[in-house]
Amino acid sequence: MRNLVLIVCYDGTDYYGFQSQPGGNTIQDKLEDAIEKLTGERSHLVGSGRTDAGVHARYQVANFRTPSRIPIDRWVLALNSRLPSDIVVQCVYEGSDRFHARHGALSKTYRYTINCNRIPDLFRRRYEFHHPTPLDLQAMREGLGHLIGTHDFSSFTSPLSTKPNHIRTVISARLDLEDGSDIRDQYPVSDHWAKWDAKYGEAKRRGVIQLYITGTGFLYNMVRIIAGTLIQVGEGKRTASDMGDILAAKDRAKAGPTSVPHGLSLWGVDYEELPMNMDD
């Protein structure tokens, strides 16, 4: 039996998440259907982890076992021709017998995108949360720093979590800003920017904020609750130091709202065995 590994990206808008469930219409279902159409056999696919309904993936990893002898270089085109257009297999390779997409993952990186420009971006609306007021990026960065390390993240998970404990390790986290400077250059004669700077200065910024979080594992809704709470810090409804207090409370009621799913993407997964990384 061969152990084949898939690198998959998908737009999760129209699906109930990655993992198969009774209601069907999941990414796993579509992949297993495509494999069955190709090989004539039903295979069980194991993903690096589940993504919720509406959540996307740039770099999901999955593996399955098959007796099929189809040459490895033919799998990508063959599967993509049998998949919906919003699911794309980027790479297929033959892993070792011991490779397991979920158990072998060393860390995962998620990205949450917040567009705090006044007008939403029509072409990116499926992949970012539109927040039409400016945010204090520095305060958000300071708040995010409280989450680095190994902690009990009970305050940042859904009450529906079924995990036996909520201790997780956040390896790194950062906020990047696309500040729209190209728009300033495009409309230099407008007094809009001068009025903006006079009102807000450097305290609050517009632009597209990218939140990246890398950890050894994540809880149900963890990144989305962190994002929702950080947005409140950026609005001035909470202070940066509140993030540490919320973490210590171990109480979901102390944190902010769960941000919308479509702003979240599984950005990468790291393994010892995988002959590539999330940037390749």
N, C-alpha and C positions, 0 to 999 in steps of 0.2 A: 504493500500500500504506500502510495506517495503522500507526503504531507505538503500540500500546496499553500502558499501564503499570498494573500491579496493585499495590495495597497489601494484603498478605495476613497473617493471623495464623493460627496453628495449634497444636494440641496434638500434639506429635510422638511421644507414647507408643507408638502402634501402627504407626509407620512406620520405614523403614530410612534415614531422613534426607530432606533436600530433593531432592538431585540424583538424576536417573534412573540406574539401574544394572540389570545383567542380571536380578537377582532380582525387580525390580519393587517395587511397594508403597511408592512414595515420594511426597512431596508434589508434586513436579513431574509425576509420572505422573497423579495425580488431577486436577491443574489442566489438563493437556493433554487428558485425557479429557473434562473438562467443556467445554472450548473446542470440541473436535471435535463433541460432541453438539449444541452450540449452533449452530455455523457449518457443520458438515458437512466441515470441512477439518482436517487434522492440522497444528498449529502447533508450532514449537519455542520453548519458553519459556526465557528467560535470567534466572536469579536473581542477586541481589546477592552471593551466596556460598552455599556449601553448609553445612547444619547436619547434624550426625551423627545416627545413630539415637537416638531417645528425647529429642532436644533440641527445644525449643519455639521459637516466634517470636511476639512481639507485633507486630512491624513488619518483615516481609520485603517486599522490593521485587522485582518481576519485570516483564519486558516481552516482547512478541512482536509479530510483524508479521502483518497479516491484510488481505485485500481486502474483508472483511465491512463492510457499511454499516449494521449495527445501530446505532441511536442510542446515544450514549455513556451516557445516563442509564438505559439498560435493562440494561447489562451486569452490574451488581452483583447484582440480584435474579435475573437469568437464570442466572448462574454459580452462585450459592449454592444455587439449587434443584436443581442437578446435582452438587453436591459433598457429600461426607460431612459430618456435623455437626461434626466436629472440625477442619474447615478452613473459614475464613470469609474471603471477599474483602470488604475494608472500603471500597475505593474503586477506581474505574477512571477513568483520564483519558487523553487523547490526547497523547503526548509528541512532541517534535520528531524529525525523522528521525535525528538524531545521538545521541539518548538511548540509553544502554546501561546496564542495571542493574548489571552487574559493573564495567565499566571506568570508569563515571562516579561511582562511590561515593567520596566524600571521606573519610568515616570511618564506623565502625560502633561501636555500643555493645552490650555484652553484660551481662546481669545473672545472677549466680549467687546462689541463695538457700539459706541454711543455717539450719535450725531447731534451736537448741540448748536448747530446752525439754525437760523430762524426758519429756513425753508427746507423741507425734506428733500433728499436726493431720490428722484424717481427710479433711477437705475440701480440703487443699492438698498432700496427700502426693505427688501426681503432679508437683508443680512445685517441690519443695524437698527438700534433703538433710537427713534427720533425724540430728542429732548430739546424743545425749542428755546430754552433759556440758557444763558452762559453758566459755566461751572468753574469753581475754584480748583484748578488742577493741582496746585501746590498742596493744598489741604488734603486733597484726595490721595496724593502720593504719600504724605505723612501718615495718613490713616492706614493705608495699605501696608506700610512698614510694620505695623503691630501684628500682622498676620504671619510674618515670616517665621519659620521654625516649626517645631512639633507642638501641637496644642490639641485640646479638646474643642472641636468645632461644633458642639451641640447647638450653639446660638445661630449657626449658619447652615443648618440643614432642616429639611422639612420634617414635621412631626410624623410623617408617613415613612420615614426612614426605617428600614428593617435591619440595619447593621448592628452587630452586638456591641460595638463601641464606636465613638466618634472621634477618636484620636487620629489625626492625620498630620503629615509633614508638608508644608509649603516650602519648596526649595528656593523659588524666586518669584517675584511679581513686579510688574512695572506698568506704567502708563505712558503711552506715546501720544503725541498730538499732531494731527494734520491741521495746521492753523489757518489755512485759507489765504496765505500770503500771496498766492498767485492771483486771487480775486482782487486784492488791493492793487496789485500791479496792473491788472486789466482795466480798473476804473480809477486811475490816479486823480482825476479832477473832482471826484465826488467828495462831498464833505461828510459822508456817512461815517468813515473811519475816524475822522477827527472827533466827531460827536461821541462815537463809541469809546474812544480812548479817554476822552474827558470824563465820561460817566463812570467807566469801570477801571481804567488804567490797566495794570497788570494783574489785578486781583482775580478777575473772572475772565474766562476766555471762551470764545466760540471756536468751533472746529470739530473735527472727528477724532474722538478719543478712543484709543485701542488699549484695552486692559488685557495683559497677558499674565497668566498664572500657571506656574509649573509645580507639580506636586507628585508625591509617590502614589497618591490615590485621592479620590474625591467622593464626597457624600452626595446624596440626592438633593438636587437644587443648590448645592453649595456655592458654585461660582455665580449663579444668578442672584442669590441672596447677598453675597458679597458686593456684587455690582449695584444692586438696589440700595444697599446701605451706604456705599461710597457716593452714590449720586446725592443722597441726602447730605453727606458731608460737603460735597461740592456746592450744594444749594445754600449752605450755611445753617441748615436745620439741626445739624450735629457738628461737633468739633472732631478734629483728627484723633484726639485722645479718647474719644468715645468708642472708637473701634476696639481699643484694648479692654475697656470696661465691658463692652458687649461680649467679647470673647471670654472674659473671665466669668461672666454671669452664667454661661452654659444654659441659656434660656432663649428659645427661638423668638419669644415675644419681645425681647429687647432689641432685636435687629430690625432692619428696614424691610421693605417689600421684596418679593421675588420678582426680579426683572423679567420682561417678556422673553420667550424662548428664542425668537428669531434673531436676536442680537448675538447669540452664542454659537461658536464653532469649535469643534475638536480640532486643534491646530497641529498636533504632533504627538507621537508616541515613541519612546526610546527603548531599545532592547540591546542586549549584549550581542545577540546573534545576527540581528538584522543588518545586512550589508549596505545600509544607507541610513540617513537620518532625515529629520523632518524638513531640512532645507534643501535636500537633493531632488 
